Amino acid sequence: MSLVNFLAMSPAPQQGQAAPGQGAILMNFVFIGMMVLVFYLLIWRPNAQRQKKHRLMLESLKKGDQIVTTGGLFATVQSVKDDRLVCTIGDGVKVEIARSAVATVLPS
């Protein structure tokens, strides 16, 4: 049975009744709105807050901070440049690390 035949078999609306589908359109908009709200609250907003917190942490790096890089290196910051950090990872071993490669700052 084709879709056209199936739709032709549906009863015609009685006088004074709304045509079928008008309420469904409104429900579709409500459903889409709820999905957008759930997406915002569960995915976008927490991710934006996490990024803001990480950006503030990177901006507040200073000499003497102990850090962990995304590669797993533990280092102590010796000097801060624009987009790089000069750090020591051992006795007399200095490395330059990109500021964006810092994962966390360890508590003092």
ChimeraX attribute file (.defattr): number of C-alpha atoms within 10 A of each C-alpha:
attribute: neighborCount
match mode: 1-to-1
recipient: residues
	/A:1	5
	/A:2	6
	/A:3	7
	/A:4	8
	/A:5	9
	/A:6	9
	/A:7	9
	/A:8	9
	/A:9	8
	/A:10	9
	/A:11	8
	/A:12	10
	/A:13	10
	/A:14	8
	/A:15	7
	/A:16	6
	/A:17	8
	/A:18	10
	/A:19	11
	/A:20	12
	/A:21	9
	/A:22	9
	/A:23	10
	/A:24	10
	/A:25	11
	/A:26	11
	/A:27	12
	/A:28	11
	/A:29	11
	/A:30	12
	/A:31	12
	/A:32	12
	/A:33	12
	/A:34	12
	/A:35	12
	/A:36	11
	/A:37	13
	/A:38	12
	/A:39	12
	/A:40	13
	/A:41	12
	/A:42	10
	/A:43	11
	/A:44	12
	/A:45	12
	/A:46	12
	/A:47	13
	/A:48	11
	/A:49	11
	/A:50	10
	/A:51	12
	/A:52	12
	/A:53	11
	/A:54	16
	/A:55	12
	/A:56	10
	/A:57	14
	/A:58	18
	/A:59	10
	/A:60	10
	/A:61	18
	/A:62	15
	/A:63	13
	/A:64	13
	/A:65	17
	/A:66	20
	/A:67	20
	/A:68	16
	/A:69	17
	/A:70	12
	/A:71	9
	/A:72	11
	/A:73	12
	/A:74	18
	/A:75	23
	/A:76	22
	/A:77	21
	/A:78	17
	/A:79	16
	/A:80	16
	/A:81	11
	/A:82	8
	/A:83	10
	/A:84	15
	/A:85	23
	/A:86	19
	/A:87	23
	/A:88	18
	/A:89	15
	/A:90	11
	/A:91	6
	/A:92	7
	/A:93	8
	/A:94	15
	/A:95	16
	/A:96	15
	/A:97	17
	/A:98	14
	/A:99	18
	/A:100	14
	/A:101	15
	/A:102	22
	/A:103	17
	/A:104	15
	/A:105	18
	/A:106	12
	/A:107	7
	/A:108	6
